[in-house]
Amino acid sequence: MTYNILAQGLLVDNAYLYSHCSPDVLRWEHRRRNLLQEITSADVDILCLQELQDDHYAEVFKPELEKRGYSCIYKCRTGDKRDGCALFFRNSVFELDRYEAVEFSRSGVSVLDRDNVGIIALLKPTRASQSDPDFRLCVSTTHLLFNPRRGDIKLAQLCLLLAEIDRVAFRGFDSGNRPLYSPIILCGDMNSEPHSPLYSFVTQGYLRYSGLLSGDVSGQSEGANRGRTIPLHECLRKLDITEKSQYRSLTAARSKGSAQAETDAAAETGAPKDAADGKGAEDRASTELKGHVPHNGRAEKESSEMECEQKSAAADGGNEEGPGLIHHEINFVSAYRHVKRGNAPEVTTHHQRASCTVDYIFYSVLKRSTEMQDNRVGPTDVLEGPLKLLGTYGLMSAKELDSVRGLPNEVQSSDHLALIARFMLRPPR
């Protein structure tokens, strides 16, 4: 389950977005009861929250969910912000191997000057696989910048998060020297609409950003045809991240096949470590993954669009990592399809300023291709791996939400809807 629950402080600061709501609906006591009821009745094994206020985490959500058998990880936004991201997991199903709290604000990198954060957790199933005792599930949640005109910041934040996921979930190489990862779930509020350039980057695995204006990256109408060109190449260079969304020092260490070299390289990436300020799970494990059992790899058959982009990049920059093209090594598929029966768009956030999908659950598969149809990016030839999608919790359309007085309302106490996906997690045999 992933859910942006609308921090009370942000509700107060942006009251104009909720002028359609009765004051009683907006009071925290009312919202707290509804949110806790909705979350606990969902009875999920993994819960990711965004816009969770620090005092509400400490006084309400942490104690209530711990009573129900969950462990908790929390990361507040940096600076003077009071809300952040949280990840909860059921102790009877998973135990924590390790986690990273990712801060997107980086000194010396002008495009990364905002306070957004993310969490990456490596979870070990309590029913350990006999064939693969090192089997893990990687879960990451984030809340990217809202500003529709600053897609350059969103893209840089996402590349940084993907580099951290690569560092945490990497397990080795297959016989074709392609990277292998633990199964991965990436979820949260991406502040980007389906089939936008940022969405396409996640689901297609690549994006040519040269010539793209920052206001067009997220697909939000407020930013359309506005903004600046995107200085991503320089940003990644300062972060020591390649155009494959991997830390350069780590890829060099991996090519040498040295576990110690990789550990040393990881220490040099400059990523803030253990930045949860004591608010994470108390029993944090320090063990590293061992073994290189394949779970996830790049598709053997890349789409024709990817091949064309790589050839173009080679012509521009002399190699596959020429300026203007970024990609990543993880085969992500969205658990949701973003349209309802009758072709009405699914909506995950609804208020006076917007009614659209910005929240997602992506999961990694062994193979997939993508195709564009009616300006929509869709997966084809999907071969699932350890994560098998069984179903998703239904969403509503804008018309349906208008019929219940929009969001928040008497029953649903956020301006977002919760996304819930059911997976079967199967260690490889």
CORDA-V136133 format. One line per field, one symbol per residue. psi: psi as a letter, one per 20 degrees, with the letter a starting at -180 (. if undefined). burial: + if it has 24 or more other C-alpha atoms within 12 Angstrom, else -. A space follows every 10 residues. Layout:
BEGIN
psi->???
burial->???
END
This chain:
BEGIN
psi->pppojnphhh gghlhhikii qqhhhiqhgg gggggggggh hhlrhpppqq loqghhghhf gghghhhjkq qppqoqqrbj qjraqqpqqp hihqqpgrrp oppippqinh imjrjqrrpp poppphnqph hnijprpppp qrorqgohil hhgggggggg ghhhgghhip ibqahjkqqq qqqpppraoi lqqqjrhggh gghhjrpoip ipqhiigijp hhipkrbrro lhghghghik prijlqpghg hghhhikogh hhgghhijij ppqlkjkjja phlpqjqqqq qmpphprqph oqqhgggggh gghhhgjiai lqqipqrrjp nqqphqijqr pjjppqpiqo aihqnapiqq oqqqrgqqrq qpplkppqqr lpoqchooph rqpqrrrhgh hhikkaqrah gojrjqqqpp qpqpooqq.
burial->++++++++-+ +-----++-- +---++++-- ++++++-+++ ---+++++++ ++++-+++-- ++-++----+ ++++++++-- -+++++++++ +--+++++++ ++++++--+- ++++++++++ +++++----- ---+++++++ ++++++++++ ++++++++++ ++++++++++ +++----+++ ++++++++++ ++++++++++ ++++++++++ -+++++++++ --+--+-+++ +++-++++++ ++++++++++ +-++----+- -+--++--++ ++-+++--++ +--+---++- -++++++++- -++--+--++ --+------+ ++++++++++ ++++++++-- ----++++++ +--+++++++ ++++++++++ ------++++ -++++++++- --+-++++-- +---+++++- ++++++++++ +++-++++-
END
